[in-house]
Amino acid sequence: MDRLSSMNAFVIAAELGSYARAAERLHMSAQMVAKHVAALEQRLGARLLNRTTRRQSLTELGSAYYERCKHILTEAEAADSLAQIMNDTPRGKLKITAPVTFGSYSLMPLITAFLRDNPDVEIDLHLTDRFVDLVEEGYEAAFRIGPLATTGLTARPLAPYRLVVCASPAYLAARGTPQVPADLERHECLGYAFWSRPADREWIFYQGSTLYSVQVTSRLQINESRALMSAALDGFGMVLGPQDFLRTAMARGELVQVLPDFEAPSRPMHLVYTANRQRTAKLRRFVEAVLARFGPV
């Protein structure tokens, strides 16, 4: 017989003073209560209850065993409730990955706010522009920018990752300001070199439903956004970069948006995670925070 069930039957019988009353509480027969107590006595090799036709009382061993059983049952109940507590209260470490520029400039305010709101959560944020395998590398969630390959992951669409073209006032004064996308062919267009492929040589723009494709050239390719912006600030060329990343420099007048009447391509963005991870409160709460901040309009 299950020992915890037998302990529970023994404690109830001792507290209520009879097998019959314990049986009512436990929704079982009095004979089954007696079997549970007998199983414990057989295991211990001693009596726990002195029973007569009128009353029952604890033996010396039974009294000490009763106290231990109550403690064990309380701990078992606390252990059983731990899963519910973990599912309701965000706690523990979240291992997350995101692209470098997005993570550094757009994501960080959400991360710090989330940690303030959830003091029992830790976040291990790994920033990289390479493709990360969540299952193989042990990440609970990842931000993906660009077309999403078919996977077994749950993917939540976010607002598109918007790009703009900028240049410094000094560069525009020296080389002129493009009026249409085709003018970029005569300019130095700084290229972002991805970890898995060379920099894009084709920049695409939209004006309404019309698409404009431009073949651009640059003598400088960089795989880090801050260095790319530094080259643009130094007046070396045009930069196509994330709006969030370039916003501060544009607000200060250090960079000027060009081709404002043409929409630079936006890249789709998703938050992905394995379906079974969503059961934890820490990830559920994080997904809610991400959707509130970056969810599609």
C-alpha positions, 0 to 999 in steps of 0.5 A: 500500500502507498505509505503516504496514504497509510500515514494520512489514514493513521493521522486522521484516525488518531485525530478523530478517534475512530476508524469510522469517522476517519473513513467518512473524512477520507471517503473510504470504508472503515475496513480500508482505514484499518488496513492502512494502519495495519500496514504501517504497524506491520512495517514498524513491527509495533502497535500504533493504536490501542483499540477497544470496543469503546475507544482507541488511543495512541501507544507511546510509539504511536504518539511519536510516529503521529507527530512525524507523520504530520510533519511528513504529510505537510512537507509532501503537500508543500512539495506537491504545491511547488509545481503550482507555485512555479507555474504561477510565480515567475522565478528562475533563469531565462536564457534568451538570444537576440541579434546584436543591434536589436538586443543592444538598442531596442531590447534592453529597456524591456529587459531591465523593466522586466527584471524590475517587475519580476524580482525572482527572475534572472535573464541570461541574454546572449547577443549574436547575429548567427542562427541559434538552435534553441534546443541544441544550445539550451535557449528558452526564447530567441528573437529572429529578424528576417524570413522565418524558416519552417521549424517546430518552434512556436513563433509569435509575430512582432512589429517589422524591424524598420530600416532607414537610410542616413548620411552625415550633413558633411557627406551630403554637402560634399556628394549631394542628396539623393532624390530617388533610389537610383541616385544611390548608385553614385554614392558610397553605400556602407554595407553591413556584413552578416556573419553568414553572408556578405553585405547586401548589394541590393537595396530595395525601396517602396513608394506605394505599391511600386518597388525600386531596386538599386545595386549599391557599392561600397569599399567598406563592409563592417559586421558591427552596427556601431562601427558602421554608424561611426563611418557614417558619422565621419562622413564616409558614406550612406548607411542603411540601418535600423530606425531605433538604432539611428534615431538618436543620431538623427535627433541630434542632427548628426545624421540626416535621413535621405529618401524620406518619400521612399520606404526602406524595406522592413524585415519581419521579426518574431519571438520563437520558443519551444511549445513546452517552454511556454508552461513556465511562468517566467517565459509566459510573463516574458512573452506577454511583455514582449508582445506588449512592447513589440507586438504587431500594430 
